[in-house]
Amino acid sequence: MNKRFHIYILSLLMILVSCAKSIDEQPVSEGTLEAFFKSRLDAEAALAGMYGEFQSTMIGEGQYNNRITWWGEARSDNWERRLSYSVNATNEIEFNGLTANNSYADYSSLYSTIGRANLLIKKLPEIKNFAAPGSPIALTPALEASYTAQAHAMRALCYFWIARVWGDAPIRTEPYLSINDQPEAAKEPQEKILALAIADLELAYQLTTKNQTPTVWYLGEGAICSIMADIYMWKHDYDNAIVWFKRLFAAKAPTGKVYNASGALATGAGGALGDLQSGTTWNTQFVSPASSVESIFSIHWDYVANGCACMAGVSRTMNEPQIRMADPLWTEWPQRSTAVYGTTTATTDLRVRQTYNITSATNQPIRDRSFWKFYAGTFTAATATAGYTFVPTLYTSNLPGNEQTNVYIPLYRLSGMYLLYAEALNKIGDRDNAVKYLNLIKGRAGVPLVNAGQFAGANELENEILKERQFELIGEGVRWFDLVRTDKVKDVMDPILIARQTAAGNAATGWGSDKRKYYWPFSTNVMYANSLLVQNEPYGGQ
């Protein structure tokens, strides 16, 4: 027995020593931060990781997790739930009854991207201490400036999304380098978050070499200007927004063309149809953004690397979508501009059939399988007896025949910025030039042009601009923010919510008057992880 006892003690000591040793050793398959950021290759890997995290956040790391839609559009009049496939999250969005348990109320993925940007900002200057200048792995001053600019721009973009979705929120500008770093933080005012984003973008713009042909997947000169103009529009600072619109116009598209050279010279000047993708090839900017004169910044989603995009409502999976294009948009848009072709009346809006299915037969209601904006197809011009057609390459009589395709979602493109510029011009009283830029989009789409005299006042013209943005940009994550920015949520959503509530047998209370509900609650998971965080009102009782 004594012998067995000694064997037991010896075995126990061996286990303890082995465990102690394993605690001190790093896994062979994993690197450490101390061994990273030593070369240009490390910097480029970290930069790719930052973009990859943002792409995953917006498109989704799984089926129907496309947060660009849930945050930027789903609460608007663009989409509605499909009752047969609804879940708690979509029901809450449908009836404006958000709770902290909603799966899309979690902001963690955006802060993860911010964390990667923070790490780049902190570590890029250190690489010169390890890679000798002139060596193949050296990070040149020009590359360091470019990568630093992109990190600051990405941090700004993420904080802009956070400010628009949650309002007040924590700010983190340092990376987590130690387990002892404080992970918890209290909310900061939305205005402070936006000020940080503006400062980041100003630095990014300074660091970025101007008049260069950009890569559409990266945050270059045009993207930085676009985000900045968007932020100032959100702040209702139209003078500063116009400054950045004109700087955007001076930048280059991925094709090498200056976006709007004459428009950069004077407020309201410039603008031409040649600045835009043609109406008959409108779809090209989504399936091949690098070859479009109006691309600014797009998300690159490669199915080989990332799997199916599988975005609810926006891109397709072999499963049934949870949401569909909402009434009245689905029925009214094709009727807004029509012409007679022989005995047939059809839409003249060149975007309609390049956006969604209004005629093709399916084995389900067309409306439930309608959206194909981001897929390639064949455009056939109108004839004397038939309107134009657009047939997507990947669609069969049911769902797409092949879901394994790349999907590129634009965050910013020139059409959207022209319409936002029109909104700014209208706000400063320049209605004639506001209409000029509005008509660029209408003219390209093949719908009747308008003139300033048709609108009784600035509010009516603004409504027309916003309606055009709804048509032009559906699926691109902007409609909800348009309604909030212009304070038109109640005007637009009240009758829609009353109709939904009535159909469900609920009290027809409509949107209500509590503008705090423009913002989302913080998710339960986030609240548990951060004891300093106070829930957004009016969700505090959840």
Backbone torsions as a table, in degrees:
resi	resn	phi	psi	omega
1	MET	NA	-39.7	178.4
2	ASN	-62.3	-37.1	178.5
3	LYS	-64.5	-43.3	179.3
4	ARG	-62.9	-37.2	179.4
5	PHE	-62.6	-44.4	-179.4
6	HIS	-65.8	-37.5	176.3
7	ILE	-62.3	-40.8	179.1
8	TYR	-62.0	-45.4	-179.4
9	ILE	-64.0	-42.8	179.1
10	LEU	-62.4	-42.2	178.8
11	SER	-63.8	-42.1	179.6
12	LEU	-62.0	-42.3	178.8
13	LEU	-63.5	-39.5	178.7
14	MET	-63.1	-40.7	178.8
15	ILE	-64.1	-43.8	-178.0
16	LEU	-65.5	-42.2	178.4
17	VAL	-63.5	-42.4	179.0
18	SER	-61.6	-42.7	179.7
19	CYS	-64.4	-42.9	-179.4
20	ALA	-62.1	-39.8	179.4
21	LYS	-65.8	-39.8	-177.6
22	SER	-68.4	-28.1	178.1
23	ILE	-65.0	-36.7	-177.0
24	ASP	-81.9	-19.3	-176.1
25	GLU	-92.3	145.4	175.4
26	GLN	-89.3	142.1	175.9
27	PRO	-56.2	139.7	-177.9
28	VAL	-60.1	-33.6	-174.1
29	SER	-83.0	-5.5	-175.4
30	GLU	-118.1	142.1	174.3
31	GLY	-90.1	174.0	177.3
32	THR	-123.1	160.1	178.7
33	LEU	-62.2	-35.4	-179.8
34	GLU	-62.0	-29.1	-179.0
35	ALA	-92.0	0.1	-176.1
36	PHE	-106.3	174.3	-178.2
37	PHE	55.9	47.9	177.2
38	LYS	-110.6	-9.6	-174.7
39	SER	-152.5	171.4	175.0
40	ARG	-59.1	-37.4	-178.8
41	LEU	-63.7	-38.7	176.6
42	ASP	-64.1	-41.9	179.7
43	ALA	-62.0	-42.6	-178.3
44	GLU	-69.9	-34.0	175.2
45	ALA	-65.4	-41.9	179.0
46	ALA	-66.3	-38.3	178.4
47	LEU	-64.0	-43.6	177.8
48	ALA	-62.1	-37.8	177.8
49	GLY	-63.7	-37.1	177.9
50	MET	-64.1	-48.4	178.8
51	TYR	-64.5	-39.9	179.7
52	GLY	-61.8	-39.5	178.6
53	GLU	-65.6	-40.6	178.6
54	PHE	-66.3	-42.5	177.8
55	GLN	-59.3	-45.0	179.5
56	SER	-63.7	-38.4	177.9
57	THR	-59.7	-47.3	-173.2
58	MET	-80.7	-42.1	-178.5
59	ILE	-84.8	-40.0	176.1
60	GLY	119.2	139.3	177.6
61	GLU	-89.1	6.5	177.4
62	GLY	-162.9	173.2	-176.8
63	GLN	-57.9	131.0	174.4
64	TYR	65.9	26.9	175.8
65	ASN	-103.4	26.7	-178.6
66	ASN	-72.8	91.0	-174.6
67	ARG	-68.5	-24.2	176.3
68	ILE	-57.8	-32.6	178.9
69	THR	-82.3	-47.2	-177.0
70	TRP	-63.6	-38.9	-179.3
71	TRP	-84.0	-38.7	-169.8
72	GLY	-96.4	-15.4	-174.6
73	GLU	-141.8	-33.5	-165.9
74	ALA	-59.1	-28.2	-179.1
75	ARG	-84.4	-2.3	-177.8
76	SER	-93.9	-171.5	178.7
77	ASP	-85.7	13.7	176.5
78	ASN	-81.2	-32.4	-169.9
79	TRP	-134.2	155.9	171.2
80	GLU	-143.2	159.0	-178.8
81	ARG	-71.0	154.2	165.9
82	ARG	-94.8	113.5	-169.6
83	LEU	-54.7	-39.7	-176.2
84	SER	-67.1	-21.4	-174.8
85	TYR	-121.9	19.2	-178.2
86	SER	-77.3	152.2	174.9
87	VAL	-128.1	177.6	-176.8
88	ASN	-56.1	-42.3	-177.2
89	ALA	-61.2	-45.3	-178.7
90	THR	-73.4	-32.3	175.8
91	ASN	-62.5	-43.0	179.1
92	GLU	-62.4	-41.3	178.3
93	ILE	-66.0	-42.2	-178.1
94	GLU	-57.8	-39.2	-174.2
95	PHE	-109.6	14.4	179.8
96	ASN	55.0	43.9	179.5
97	GLY	-119.9	49.9	-175.0
98	LEU	-61.9	143.6	174.8
99	THR	-131.3	168.4	179.6
100	ALA	-69.4	-12.7	178.4
101	ASN	-88.3	-2.7	179.7
102	ASN	-65.0	132.1	-174.3
103	SER	-65.6	-17.4	-179.3
104	TYR	-98.4	6.4	179.2
105	ALA	-86.3	1.1	-177.0
106	ASP	-90.5	123.6	-178.3
107	TYR	-96.8	7.0	-170.2
108	SER	-57.2	-39.0	-176.1
109	SER	-66.2	-33.9	176.2
110	LEU	-67.2	-40.5	178.0
111	TYR	-70.1	-27.2	174.3
112	SER	-64.5	-42.1	175.9
113	THR	-64.3	-42.2	177.2
114	ILE	-59.5	-40.7	178.5
115	GLY	-60.2	-39.4	178.2
116	ARG	-68.3	-38.4	176.3
117	ALA	-64.5	-43.3	178.5
118	ASN	-58.8	-41.0	-179.2
119	LEU	-65.3	-41.9	176.4
120	LEU	-61.2	-46.7	-179.2
121	ILE	-59.4	-38.4	-178.4
122	LYS	-74.5	-40.8	-166.8
123	LYS	-97.3	-24.2	-177.5
124	LEU	-55.7	-41.8	-179.5
125	PRO	-64.8	-17.3	-176.3
126	GLU	-83.3	-16.9	-173.9
127	ILE	-62.6	-33.7	-179.1
128	LYS	-60.7	-20.5	179.5
129	ASN	-77.1	-10.9	-175.4
130	PHE	-119.2	-33.1	-178.7
131	ALA	-107.5	114.9	-175.6
132	ALA	-64.1	139.1	177.3
133	PRO	-55.0	136.5	179.9
134	GLY	90.2	-13.4	178.4
135	SER	-76.9	158.4	-178.0
136	PRO	-59.6	-24.2	-176.5
137	ILE	-103.7	8.8	-179.1
138	ALA	-71.0	146.4	173.5
139	LEU	-96.9	107.8	-176.7
140	THR	-67.7	157.5	176.8
141	PRO	-55.8	-36.7	-179.8
142	ALA	-66.6	-42.6	179.0
143	LEU	-68.6	-39.3	177.9
144	GLU	-60.1	-42.7	178.6
145	ALA	-63.8	-43.7	-179.4
146	SER	-63.4	-46.9	-177.6
147	TYR	-68.4	-37.1	176.8
148	THR	-63.9	-42.9	177.9
149	ALA	-60.0	-44.0	-179.3
150	GLN	-64.9	-37.2	178.5
151	ALA	-65.5	-43.8	177.8
152	HIS	-64.9	-40.5	-179.9
153	ALA	-65.9	-40.2	178.8
154	MET	-66.5	-40.8	176.9
155	ARG	-60.6	-41.9	178.3
156	ALA	-62.5	-44.7	-178.7
157	LEU	-61.9	-43.2	179.1
158	CYS	-65.0	-42.3	178.6
159	TYR	-67.1	-31.7	176.3
160	PHE	-64.6	-42.6	175.6
161	TRP	-62.3	-43.3	179.9
162	ILE	-61.2	-45.0	-178.7
163	ALA	-63.2	-37.4	-179.0
164	ARG	-76.9	-29.7	-176.7
165	VAL	-88.4	-43.3	-175.6
166	TRP	-111.6	-10.8	-179.0
167	GLY	80.4	-107.9	175.5
168	ASP	-79.2	144.5	-176.7
169	ALA	-165.1	164.4	177.4
170	PRO	-65.6	154.3	175.1
171	ILE	-119.5	132.0	176.1
172	ARG	-132.0	120.1	-179.1
173	THR	-118.1	1.7	177.4
174	GLU	-118.7	144.9	178.4
175	PRO	-76.1	158.1	172.5
176	TYR	-81.6	112.5	-178.7
177	LEU	-111.4	-10.8	-176.8
178	SER	-146.3	150.6	176.6
179	ILE	-65.2	-16.2	179.4
180	ASN	-86.5	-7.3	177.9
181	ASP	-64.0	140.9	-179.2
182	GLN	-72.0	114.9	-178.4
183	PRO	-86.7	-16.5	-175.0
184	GLU	-92.7	149.2	179.7
185	ALA	-156.2	146.2	177.5
186	ALA	-81.1	167.3	176.8
187	LYS	-69.1	146.0	170.3
188	GLU	-113.9	153.2	-179.0
189	PRO	-61.8	148.3	177.6
190	GLN	-53.3	-40.1	-178.1
191	GLU	-61.2	-37.3	178.5
192	LYS	-69.6	-36.5	177.2
193	ILE	-63.5	-45.1	179.6
194	LEU	-65.9	-35.4	177.7
195	ALA	-64.0	-39.6	176.6
196	LEU	-63.5	-43.7	179.3
197	ALA	-61.1	-42.2	179.1
198	ILE	-63.6	-43.3	178.9
199	ALA	-62.8	-41.7	177.5
200	ASP	-60.5	-44.1	-177.5
201	LEU	-70.8	-35.1	176.3
202	GLU	-62.2	-43.4	178.2
203	LEU	-66.6	-42.6	178.9
204	ALA	-59.5	-41.3	-179.8
205	TYR	-65.5	-40.7	178.6
206	GLN	-62.8	-38.7	-175.8
207	LEU	-79.1	-19.0	-174.9
208	THR	-84.5	130.0	175.5
209	THR	-68.4	129.1	-173.8
210	LYS	-84.6	160.2	173.4
211	ASN	61.8	32.4	176.7
212	GLN	-102.6	148.4	174.3
213	THR	-75.8	118.2	-171.8
214	PRO	-88.4	169.0	166.2
215	THR	-97.1	126.9	-170.6
216	VAL	-64.3	-19.3	-177.7
217	TRP	-84.8	-7.5	-176.5
218	TYR	-116.3	159.0	-177.6
219	LEU	-85.8	94.0	179.8
220	GLY	-102.5	-162.2	-174.9
221	GLU	-55.4	-50.6	-178.0
222	GLY	-63.8	-39.7	179.8
223	ALA	-65.7	-42.3	178.7
224	ILE	-60.2	-45.6	178.9
225	CYS	-63.3	-38.9	-178.6
226	SER	-65.7	-45.1	179.1
227	ILE	-62.3	-42.9	-179.1
228	MET	-63.2	-45.0	177.5
229	ALA	-60.9	-39.9	179.5
230	ASP	-62.9	-42.5	178.8
231	ILE	-64.0	-45.3	-179.6
232	TYR	-66.2	-32.7	173.8
233	MET	-64.4	-41.3	177.2
234	TRP	-60.3	-36.9	179.8
235	LYS	-81.5	-3.1	-176.4
236	HIS	62.4	27.8	175.8
237	ASP	-99.3	83.3	-169.9
238	TYR	-72.8	-31.5	179.4
239	ASP	-63.7	-46.5	178.9
240	ASN	-69.4	-34.8	176.7
241	ALA	-58.9	-43.0	-178.1
242	ILE	-65.5	-36.0	175.6
243	VAL	-55.9	-43.9	-175.9
244	TRP	-80.6	-27.5	171.2
245	PHE	-60.3	-45.1	-177.5
246	LYS	-68.2	-32.7	174.6
247	ARG	-68.1	-36.8	174.0
248	LEU	-60.1	-45.8	-176.7
249	PHE	-60.7	-26.6	179.9
250	ALA	-82.3	-11.4	-178.4
251	ALA	-83.9	171.8	-177.3
252	LYS	-104.6	147.5	172.5
253	ALA	-80.3	169.1	177.8
254	PRO	-61.2	-18.0	177.6
255	THR	-82.4	-10.4	-176.8
256	GLY	98.5	-9.8	178.2
257	LYS	-77.5	136.9	171.1
258	VAL	-67.5	134.3	-173.5
259	TYR	-55.9	-49.7	-174.0
260	ASN	-162.4	75.1	-169.5
261	ALA	-57.0	-46.8	-178.0
262	SER	-70.9	-26.3	178.2
263	GLY	-69.8	-17.7	178.9
264	ALA	-78.2	-11.4	-171.3
265	LEU	-88.1	-38.9	-176.7
266	ALA	-146.1	145.8	-179.3
267	THR	-59.4	126.5	177.8
268	GLY	86.7	-9.6	-178.8
269	ALA	-78.4	172.7	172.7
270	GLY	72.6	-166.3	-179.4
271	GLY	91.8	122.5	179.1
272	ALA	-153.8	155.9	178.8
273	LEU	-59.9	-28.5	179.2
274	GLY	-66.3	-13.4	176.1
275	ASP	-74.8	-16.7	-169.9
276	LEU	-113.0	158.1	169.0
277	GLN	-61.3	139.1	-179.0
278	SER	-65.8	156.5	-177.0
279	GLY	-62.9	-37.1	-178.7
280	THR	-75.2	-17.1	176.5
281	THR	-116.0	23.1	-177.7
282	TRP	-51.0	-39.3	-177.9
283	ASN	-63.2	-23.7	-174.7
284	THR	-59.9	-36.1	-176.5
285	GLN	-66.6	-17.3	178.3
286	PHE	-91.7	-36.1	-177.9
287	VAL	-92.2	-17.8	177.9
288	SER	-145.5	65.2	-173.7
289	PRO	-62.3	-27.1	-179.4
290	ALA	-67.1	-17.1	-178.9
291	SER	-105.2	10.7	-176.9
292	SER	-104.9	138.2	-179.8
293	VAL	-69.4	-15.7	-176.7
294	GLU	-109.6	3.2	176.9
295	SER	-68.8	141.5	176.5
296	ILE	-122.6	-58.4	178.5
297	PHE	-150.1	122.7	-179.0
298	SER	-127.5	153.2	174.2
299	ILE	-84.2	129.3	178.8
300	HIS	-97.0	113.2	178.2
301	TRP	-118.1	105.9	-178.5
302	ASP	-98.3	118.0	-174.8
303	TYR	-65.6	-27.3	178.8
304	VAL	-64.6	-41.6	-179.1
305	ALA	-84.3	-34.5	-169.5
306	ASN	-115.5	-9.6	-175.6
307	GLY	84.1	-170.9	-178.8
308	CYS	-62.4	136.5	174.6
309	ALA	-62.8	-47.3	170.3
310	CYS	50.2	53.0	-178.3
311	MET	-92.0	126.0	-179.2
312	ALA	-55.7	122.3	176.8
313	GLY	79.8	-30.2	-167.5
314	VAL	-100.9	-50.6	173.2
315	SER	-119.2	179.0	-165.4
316	ARG	-119.3	148.6	173.1
317	THR	-129.8	168.5	179.6
318	MET	-75.4	-5.3	176.6
319	ASN	-96.4	166.2	-178.0
320	GLU	-71.8	136.2	179.3
321	PRO	-72.5	151.8	-179.9
322	GLN	-83.1	-27.6	-177.2
323	ILE	-128.6	161.4	179.0
324	ARG	-142.9	164.2	177.8
325	MET	-58.9	134.5	-171.4
326	ALA	-86.0	154.0	164.4
327	ASP	-73.7	147.3	2.2
328	PRO	-89.2	0.9	-176.2
329	LEU	-57.4	-43.3	-175.0
330	TRP	-60.8	-39.2	-177.1
331	THR	-90.9	-32.1	-172.7
332	GLU	-83.4	-35.6	-174.1
333	TRP	-56.3	-47.7	-179.7
334	PRO	-65.3	-15.9	-176.8
335	GLN	-95.7	-5.9	-174.0
336	ARG	-72.8	-26.9	178.1
337	SER	-146.8	109.5	-175.9
338	THR	-130.1	164.3	174.3
339	ALA	-145.4	160.2	-179.8
340	VAL	-98.4	126.6	177.7
341	TYR	-117.7	98.6	-173.8
342	GLY	66.6	-113.5	178.1
343	THR	-105.0	7.8	-174.4
344	THR	-112.6	134.9	172.4
345	THR	-100.7	128.0	-177.2
346	ALA	-142.0	160.3	179.7
347	THR	-67.1	145.4	173.1
348	THR	-99.4	-9.2	-178.3
349	ASP	-70.8	112.1	-174.3
350	LEU	-68.5	-10.1	179.5
351	ARG	-86.4	-26.7	-169.8
352	VAL	-57.4	-59.5	-175.8
353	ARG	-73.4	-15.8	173.5
354	GLN	-85.6	-3.8	-179.8
355	THR	-105.7	-44.9	-175.2
356	TYR	-155.3	163.4	-174.9
357	ASN	-79.4	119.9	176.1
358	ILE	-119.5	-4.9	-176.1
359	THR	-137.4	-30.5	-170.7
360	SER	-67.4	142.2	-179.8
361	ALA	-72.5	141.1	173.2
362	THR	-138.4	171.1	176.1
363	ASN	-91.0	11.3	173.1
364	GLN	-135.4	163.2	175.2
365	PRO	-51.7	133.2	-176.2
366	ILE	-52.8	-41.2	-173.8
367	ARG	-60.4	-31.4	-177.6
368	ASP	-78.2	-13.1	-178.0
369	ARG	-127.8	41.2	-159.8
370	SER	-93.9	-28.9	-161.4
371	PHE	-89.1	122.2	179.3
372	TRP	-138.9	25.2	-173.3
373	LYS	-56.0	-35.3	-171.2
374	PHE	-98.3	17.6	178.8
375	TYR	-115.4	146.8	178.8
376	ALA	-66.9	155.4	179.2
377	GLY	-165.3	-178.1	-179.2
378	THR	-112.8	124.0	179.1
379	PHE	-95.8	132.7	175.4
380	THR	-122.8	122.9	-175.3
381	ALA	-66.7	157.7	178.2
382	ALA	-65.6	152.4	175.0
383	THR	-120.6	-174.3	179.5
384	ALA	-67.6	-21.2	-175.0
385	THR	-119.2	-0.6	-178.4
386	ALA	-151.2	144.1	174.8
387	GLY	-72.1	173.9	-179.6
388	TYR	-67.4	159.1	176.2
389	THR	-131.0	158.5	174.3
390	PHE	-141.9	120.9	-177.6
391	VAL	-116.7	110.8	179.1
392	PRO	-63.8	143.0	-177.6
393	THR	-67.5	-36.7	-170.1
394	LEU	-92.7	-3.2	-175.7
395	TYR	-90.0	138.1	170.2
396	THR	-105.7	-161.4	178.0
397	SER	-73.1	-5.5	-176.7
398	ASN	-124.0	-108.5	175.6
399	LEU	-94.2	175.8	178.4
400	PRO	-55.6	138.8	179.2
401	GLY	-66.6	-22.5	-178.0
402	ASN	-145.2	109.7	-179.9
403	GLU	-82.0	-6.1	-178.2
404	GLN	-86.1	83.3	179.6
405	THR	-146.6	154.0	176.5
406	ASN	-73.9	142.1	178.5
407	VAL	-127.5	124.3	-177.8
408	TYR	-115.4	115.4	-178.0
409	ILE	-104.7	120.8	178.7
410	PRO	-74.8	133.5	169.9
411	LEU	-87.1	-38.4	176.7
412	TYR	-142.7	136.7	171.4
413	ARG	-146.9	164.7	-166.6
414	LEU	-66.4	-34.5	178.9
415	SER	-57.9	-47.0	179.5
416	GLY	-63.6	-38.5	-179.6
417	MET	-71.5	-34.3	175.5
418	TYR	-62.5	-41.4	179.5
419	LEU	-70.0	-36.0	175.7
420	LEU	-67.1	-36.5	175.5
421	TYR	-64.0	-41.1	176.9
422	ALA	-59.9	-39.7	177.7
423	GLU	-62.6	-42.7	179.6
424	ALA	-65.3	-43.6	178.8
425	LEU	-61.7	-40.1	176.8
426	ASN	-62.3	-38.5	-178.3
427	LYS	-66.7	-30.9	179.8
428	ILE	-92.5	6.6	174.8
429	GLY	92.1	5.3	179.7
430	ASP	-93.1	72.9	-173.4
431	ARG	-69.5	-34.1	-179.0
432	ASP	-62.2	-46.1	179.5
433	ASN	-74.6	-28.8	174.0
434	ALA	-61.3	-44.9	178.7
435	VAL	-66.0	-36.3	178.8
436	LYS	-58.5	-46.1	-179.1
437	TYR	-73.3	-33.6	173.4
438	LEU	-61.1	-42.3	-178.0
439	ASN	-68.9	-24.5	174.5
440	LEU	-59.3	-41.1	-179.2
441	ILE	-75.1	-41.3	177.9
442	LYS	-63.5	-45.1	-178.3
443	GLY	-62.1	-43.3	177.6
444	ARG	-62.5	-34.7	-178.6
445	ALA	-77.4	-17.1	-179.2
446	GLY	83.2	30.9	178.1
447	VAL	-115.8	160.4	-175.7
448	PRO	-57.4	140.0	176.6
449	LEU	-79.0	165.3	-179.2
450	VAL	-126.6	169.5	173.0
451	ASN	-133.1	160.0	-174.2
452	ALA	-59.7	-31.6	-177.9
453	GLY	-67.7	-15.3	179.4
454	GLN	-73.6	-14.4	-173.2
455	PHE	-111.1	128.4	-175.8
456	ALA	-65.6	-26.0	-178.8
457	GLY	-167.8	-176.9	-176.6
458	ALA	-62.8	-34.5	-177.8
459	ASN	-66.2	-40.5	178.9
460	GLU	-65.3	-41.0	178.2
461	LEU	-66.0	-39.4	177.3
462	GLU	-60.4	-42.1	178.4
463	ASN	-60.8	-38.1	178.8
464	GLU	-67.3	-39.7	177.8
465	ILE	-64.6	-44.0	-179.5
466	LEU	-65.2	-37.5	177.9
467	LYS	-64.3	-40.0	178.1
468	GLU	-66.3	-36.2	175.5
469	ARG	-65.0	-35.7	178.1
470	GLN	-61.3	-46.2	179.9
471	PHE	-66.2	-48.2	-172.5
472	GLU	-68.2	-36.9	-166.7
473	LEU	-112.9	10.3	-179.6
474	ILE	-56.9	137.8	-177.7
475	GLY	88.6	-1.9	-175.5
476	GLU	-109.4	9.7	169.9
477	GLY	77.2	37.2	-176.8
478	VAL	-126.4	-21.8	-168.5
479	ARG	-59.8	-44.1	-179.4
480	TRP	-62.3	-43.0	-180.0
481	PHE	-66.3	-33.8	174.5
482	ASP	-59.9	-44.8	-178.2
483	LEU	-66.8	-40.4	179.6
484	VAL	-69.0	-46.5	-176.7
485	ARG	-58.2	-39.3	-177.3
486	THR	-96.5	5.9	177.4
487	ASP	57.6	45.1	-179.9
488	LYS	-116.0	16.6	-178.5
489	VAL	-59.9	-50.8	-177.1
490	LYS	-64.7	-43.1	-179.1
491	ASP	-57.8	-43.6	-175.2
492	VAL	-83.4	-43.0	-169.1
493	MET	-90.2	-20.1	-177.3
494	ASP	-58.5	-53.9	-179.8
495	PRO	-64.2	-32.4	179.5
496	ILE	-67.5	-44.7	-179.9
497	LEU	-67.8	-36.8	177.3
498	ILE	-61.9	-42.3	178.4
499	ALA	-64.2	-40.8	178.7
500	ARG	-66.3	-43.4	-179.4
501	GLN	-64.5	-41.4	179.5
502	THR	-64.3	-44.4	180.0
503	ALA	-62.4	-31.0	-179.4
504	ALA	-86.5	-2.3	-178.7
505	GLY	78.4	20.4	179.5
506	ASN	-99.0	168.4	176.4
507	ALA	-64.4	133.7	-176.6
508	ALA	-84.3	76.2	-177.0
509	THR	-91.6	-13.3	179.7
510	GLY	68.6	-155.3	-177.6
511	TRP	-71.9	-38.2	-173.7
512	GLY	92.0	-176.0	-174.5
513	SER	-114.8	2.9	-175.2
514	ASP	-86.4	101.0	-177.7
515	LYS	-73.2	-10.8	174.8
516	ARG	-63.5	-21.2	178.9
517	LYS	-76.8	-1.7	169.5
518	TYR	-59.0	-31.6	-175.2
519	TYR	-98.9	157.5	180.0
520	TRP	-84.9	156.0	168.0
521	PRO	-74.5	160.6	169.4
522	PHE	-78.5	138.3	-177.1
523	SER	-65.6	156.6	177.8
524	THR	-57.9	-40.4	179.8
525	ASN	-60.6	-42.2	179.9
526	VAL	-66.9	-41.3	-179.9
527	MET	-63.6	-41.1	178.1
528	TYR	-64.5	-34.3	-175.2
529	ALA	-81.7	-13.5	-174.7
530	ASN	-136.6	97.6	-175.8
531	SER	-69.5	-15.7	-180.0
532	LEU	-86.6	-8.0	-175.5
533	LEU	-84.4	130.4	176.6
534	VAL	-103.8	130.4	-176.4
535	GLN	-60.3	142.0	174.6
536	ASN	-62.0	142.3	172.3
537	GLU	-86.5	146.9	9.0
538	PRO	-94.0	30.2	-177.1
539	TYR	-95.0	7.3	-172.3
540	GLY	-61.5	-23.7	-178.4
541	GLY	-84.2	-0.4	-176.5
542	GLN	-78.8	NA	NA
